[in-house]
Amino acid sequence: MTTQPPIDSECTDQSTKDASRHTRDNTVTPTDPHVTIEDMPIHPSERKNRQHTHNTNVTPIGRKSGATSLPQTSEQSLPSSRPVVVAATQKSGSNTSSSKNLRVPLSILDLSPKSEGSSRKDALDASLELAKVADRNGYARYWMAEHHGSMAFMSSATALLLARAAEHTERVRIGAGGVMLPNHTPLMVAEYYGTLATLYGDRIDLGLGRAPGTDPITASTLRRGSAELDDFSRDVTELKSYLADFSEDEAPPTLSGAEAAVLGIPYRPQVQRRHVRAIPGEGTKVPLWMLSSSAAGAHVAAELGMPYSFASHFAPSAMEKALQTYRDNYQGDSPWALRKEPYVMAGVQVMVAPTREEAEYLASSGRQLRSDIRRGVPSELKPPQKDMHDTRPDLRLVDASGSPSFEIVGTPQDVVAGLEALVNFWEMDELIVITWAYDPKMRERSYELLAQAWNG
């Protein structure tokens, strides 16, 4: 599948965090014919308690403004097999207010999906409007995923689109979810995102992945470098060094070839440069995240002490192993560690509408697109259709291995209950939600309804 995801808030009181963890017996179960939870794995009750030291520089959904917030720079096991597919998991109208203050932050992942009959500019403009929705409605982050050569997703030049989003927002964190690092040199990435941080301050995140985000031919044209774990780990470390503070005591200022080029003269410095510098970029300490859909990326995140975002919305069968690898091998005391404690965010596909029937109807556009992609058919978001599962059983959300994925469709109360079940079951620190709708206004409404319900 060509889509690669993604492609910080916290609670310092462990008893508060523990209060949000439930055993399988306490997990919300279906009480309505339209409500289904399939293939629920065994709950990790045997896992030893983890100590969380949460902080964020945002006021996330569901958290009081006085709550401790998550650092953006330095400082920043598992269930058995078969992840869960969640449709609506609670009767509409059920009271969930008792847990609203325990809820983790919600963020948004955007791929700039294009709908049939609309222009590519329309898709990019809709992404800008979605960033504004995220800013107004208390979402922790607005991230964009890198894809190349796609008919469906317009988010190829993510740094440019994120600059546009940052210019038109004030509060929400803006970030890449993520940059496929083998497609780029670490220095260029440091300069791009360091420039964003220089312009917009401590609101920029940088998620990193190994996948190409495209087909092999396009990847070769990008002059893609090695995605082997050792090479990738070195690239991440190099990138982090460019964004760190630069000591002129260790490396005195020297003439750059850039200055000579501006004047059109030969480069003849008095002192030869021995260190590469990202300017702007150095000293910005843009927070780095690791993104992956497998245990391999989880291992790199653990070794480098990075927060971790897992693509559970399309690779659920790999989630158990990936999270266990990350949590069991986390090296918070590493000199490169960005955080002392592990921090996990997971992707969830959602659709929220006033009624379950409308939510299912609107979700059919995204299901058609996913089905077309799996079958190797170029596609865009199509108009929604009713009763599609009766004639298109292939529209069920499954990954390449046939395992069910994370999809929550229903009323605001339904979706909140489903998200809470996932958070409690997998012990998540944050969720990043993805919504595809043929009509961008329906996508905006879905996120607005979810934010209102999550806030309580």
Summary of the structure (lengths in Angstrom):
residues: 456
radius of gyration: 21.8
end to end distance: 36.2
largest distance: 78.2
contacts: 1642
relative contact order: 0.18
helix: 37%
strand: 14%
